[in-house]
Amino acid sequence: MLSVRLFGSGDLRIQEEPVPAPKQGEKLVRVKAVGVCGSDLHWFEDGGIGDAQLKRPLVLGHEFAGITEDGGRMAVDPALPCGECEFCQQGNPNLCPAVIFAGHGEQDGGLREYIAWDSRRLYPIPDTLSESDGAMLEPLGVALHALDLGKLRAGMTIGVFGCGPIGLLVVQLARRMGAARIIATDVLPHRVEAAITYGSDEAYLANRREEIHPILEATQGRGVDVAFECAGEQAAVDTSFAAAVPGGKVILVGIPANDQTSFSASTARRKGLTIKLVRRMKHTYPRAIEMVTRGLVDVSSLVTHTFPLAQAMDAFQLAVRREGLKVMITL
C-alpha cells in the first residue's frame, strides 16, 4: 500500500509499505478521505506539537473515513482511550493519560491506503454522506465539545476568534443552538467573509487587536457571554479575554505553536471569568453524524480544496498558506 510519512519539518515522503494486519478487536479500513488539520500543520512545519516531538517517521492524519472489508462506510474516531483509568471511568475518555491518538506521537494515522483500527471506534455513516463528510465529523466533534464546555444558552451573544474550519463549525452550531448574536474575527479576509456566510451576524478583520473596538461598539460596550478562541494565536486569546463579559466564559480551542498561552490576570480576575481548555472531544460522533445527516450543519462546503494522495505535499503546502478553508486528501 502507499503511505505518506513525515520524516522531518517539511519532509513528507510517499512510500510503499505492507498492509497492516488487524489484531483482535480491530478491522482493516480502506482509507478514502483524510482532512488536513491545523495540528497536522504543526507537525509538518515544526516537527512536533507542544511537548510531543517527532521521534520517528510518522504517518499523519486523524480526520479520516473509509470502508471496511465487509463494505461498511465508516467515520473513524482517532482516539483510543484505555477505558480503565479514573478519567475514562468518570466519562472523560478525552482526558485519559494513556490515550493513543492517530497521527500523533508513536501512533501512525490515516494518511495511507489502509489502517487497522479498533472496531469500537468505527462509526457507520449513511449513504447520504460522502467519505469527506465522514472525515469532517472529527473537527465537528471538537466544535461540539467546545460548545458543550461553553454551556451556551439561547439568547446569548458569543464571539468566535479564529474562523478556520473549527471556528466556522462553532459559528454554525451556535446559530443552531439559539445564540442571539454571533461576532467573529479572523486575520484572513476570505475567512471573515466565510464567517458571515455560515451564520455570524458581524465579522471583523483581526488587526493588532484593534477589532475589540467594533466588537464592544456592536454590543453597546457589554461584550460577549462566551468567547471561543479558535486560532491558537496569542492575539486571539487577548481579544477573547478583552471581549468577554464579567462572569463570562473563555473557551480556548486553538493550539499555540510555541506551546504557551498567556492572559492578563487582572482582566480575568476582575471579570471573574471561567476559563476552559478544549481537549479534543468526547462522545460526539453519534451527535455529529445525526446533525450532518439531517442537514443541521454543513460540513461539505467547508472542504474547498481536494488532492489525491500522490499530491499530499501540495495539499500541505496549500494548507500552510491558509488558502481556502479545509484541505482534503482523497484516496
N, C-alpha and C positions, 0 to 999 in steps of 0.2 A: 504494500500500500504506500501511497505518498503521504508524507508528513512534513510539516513546517516547524523547524526548531530555531529557537533563539540562542545563538552562541555567544553573544555579547551585545553591547549597545549598538543598535542599528544593524545588527548582523543576523538576518533571517536566512535560513537555508532550506531549500526543498530537497528532500532525500527519500530514498526507498527504504522501507522498514518492514519487518514482519507484521502480519495482522495479529493483534493481541488475542490470547486465548482466555475466554471468560472463566473466572473462578466460580466456586459455588455461590449462588445467590446473585450472580451477575448475568447480564445479557450483552451480546455483541450488537452494537449500534453502528449502522452505516450513517456517518455524519453527512448532513445535507446543507446546513447553513450555520455560520458562525459569525456573531457580531463582534466588531472591534470596540472594546470598552476603553474608557479613559484609564482604567487601571492597567490594561494591556499596554497602553502607550507609555505608562511609567516604566514598565519592564523593558519595552522596546527602546526608549530613549535613554534611560538611566541604568539599565541592567538590574533593576530591583524596584521595590516599592516599600517605603517605610523601612522597617528593620529587616525585611526579607530581601535577601540579595541572591543573585544568580550564582549557583554553585556548580551547576552542570547544564549542558544544553537542554532547554525547556520547551515543550510544546505549549504555546499559549492557547487561550480560548476558554471562557467559562459561560458565554452566552451561546448556547447551541441547541440544535434539534436534529433528529434523524429518524431512521427506520430500523426496527429490529429485524432479526432473521425471519420472524413469523409474520412480517408485514405491518407491524404496529407502528404508527407515526407518533413519535414521542418528543415532548419537550424534556430536557434533561436538567434536573436540579444539580448544580455543580458542587454542592456541599455534602460531605459525608461525615456527619457528627457521630460521636461514639455511641450515643444513645443510653449511656450508663452513668455518666458523671452527674454531679449535683445540678449542673445547669441544664443539661438535657432533661433530667427528671423534673425540673421545675417548668419545663415547657419553653426553654430558651436555647434551642439547639444552635442558634447562630452565635452564641457565646461559648460554645464548647471549646475548651482549650486544646483538645486533641483533634479538632476538626481537620479533615482532609479536603482540600479545595482544588478543583480542576484548574490547571494553568497557573498554579501558584506553588512556590517552594519546590518540593520534590515531586509533586504530582503533575504529570502531563495532562494537558487539557484537550480541547476538542478540535484543534486546527490540524486535523488529519482525517484520512478517509474512514477509519474505523476506531472505535473506542469500546472497551469493555467496562460496563458501569453497573453499579448496584441497581437491581431491578426495582427496589423500593423507591428509588429516586427518579424513576421514569414516569412521566405523566402523559397519558394519551391525549392527543389533540384531534379535534373533529376535522372532517374533510374540508370544511369551510375556511380553515386556517392553513396558510402556507407554512413551509418549514421556516422561512424567515420570520413569520409571525411567531412561530414557536420559540425561536431564538430570542425574540423581543420580550418574552414573558419573564426573563431573568431581570432586565432593568425595570420592567413594570413591577416586579416583586419588590425591588428596592424602593421604588417610589411609594408603593402601598405601605411598606413598613415605615417609611418616613412619615406618611400621613397618620398611621396608627400612633406613632410616638408623639406627633403634634396634637393629637386629640382634637382635631378640627370639629367645630360645631357650625351648624347652619347659621348664616348671618355674619360670620367673622370676616375680617379683612386679613389677607395673607400677602406675604412677599415671597417671591422666588428669585433668588440671586444667583444667576448662572442658568442659562437656558440651552444646555446641551440636551440630549435625549431624556435623561432622567429628570432634569428640571422641567422640560415640556410635558413629561408624563405627570409630574406633580401638579402642573397647571391644569391638565385635563381632569385629573382625579378631584382636585379641589373644587373645580366647577361642578362636577357631578355630585359632590358631597354638600353643595349648598353654600359655598363661600359667596358672600355678598359682593366682595371686591377682591380682585387679584391684581397685584402690581409686580412686574417682572423687570429684571435688568440683565444685560449681558454686554461684554466688550465687543461683540461682533454684530454689525448691523443686520445681517441676514437672520441671526438668531433672535434679535429684538423683534423683527418682523414676524418670525415664526411664533413668538410668544402671543402676539395678538391673534394670529391665525388659530391657535389652539385654545384660546379662551381667556387670555389675560385682558383686563379692562384697560390698563395702561402698561406701557413698556418703555424703558429708557435705556439709552446707551450709557454704559458704565464708563466714567471718565474721571479718574483721580478722586473717586468718592464724592464727586460733586452731585451725583444722582440723588443723594439724600435730600437735597433741597426740593426738587419737584415731588418726591415721594411724600415729604411732610406737608407740602402745599396741597397735594391731592387729597390728603387725609385730614385737612384742617389742623395740622400740627400734631395729630394724635399718633400716627404711625400704624404699624400692623400688629395684629394679635399673635400671629405665628410667622416667624421668618425662617424660610428654608434656604440654607446656604448650599448650593449645588454646584459650585465652581471649583472648590479646592484651592482657592486663591485667598490670600490674606485680605486683599481689598474687599472681596465679597463678604468675608467674615466681619470686617469692620462695619460695612454698611448694614449687615444683618443686625448687629447689636445696636447701631445707631437708630435703625428704623423700628425696632421692637417697642411696643408699648410697655409702660410699667406693669409688672405682673405677667408679661407675655412670655412666649417661648422662642428659643432659637434652636433649630434643628440643624445640626452640622452633618450634611450628607457627603460633601466633597472630600477628596483625599488630597492633602497637600503634597507637593513634590518633595519638599525638604523635610517632611515628617514633623513639622512644627505648626501649631496653630496658637495664636495668642489673642487676647481681648483685653479691653480696658476693664480692670477690676472695679474701678469706681463707677463706671457706667452700669455694669452688670449688677453690682451690689445696690446702687441707688435705685435702680429699676426693679430689683428683686426678681431678676429673670430666671427662668428654668432653662437649663442648657442640656440638650440631649444629643448624643452622637449615634449615628446610624451604623450598625454593624450588619452589613449585608441585608438579610431578610429572614423571616421565619413563617412557615405555614401559609405561604401566599400563592402557590401555584394553582390550587383549585379556584381561588377567587379570581386570579388573573385570567385564567382560561375562560371562566364564565363571563367576565366583563368584556373580553375581546370578542368572544363568540356572539354575544348579544349586541355588539356594536356600541357599547358604552364607552369604550376607549379605542382610539385609533392608533395602532402601532405601525400599520403598513406604510403610511405616508411619511413616517419618520425616517424610513430607510431611503436615503437619497442617492446612494452610490452602491453598486454591486460589482464584485470582482470574482473571477474564478480563482481556485486555489493556486494555480500557476502564477497569478499576479498578486500574491499576498504582499510582497514588498511594496508594490504600487498602492495597494489598499492602505497599508500602514503609513506610508509617506503622505498620502492624501489626508488621512485622519490626523496626523501630526500637524498638518497645515490648518486644521479645523475648518475644512471646506465642507459645505453641506451640513447634514445632521448625523445620522447613523450610517456607518460604512459596514456593509455585509459581505462576507466571503461565502460563496456557494460552491458546492462540490457535486 
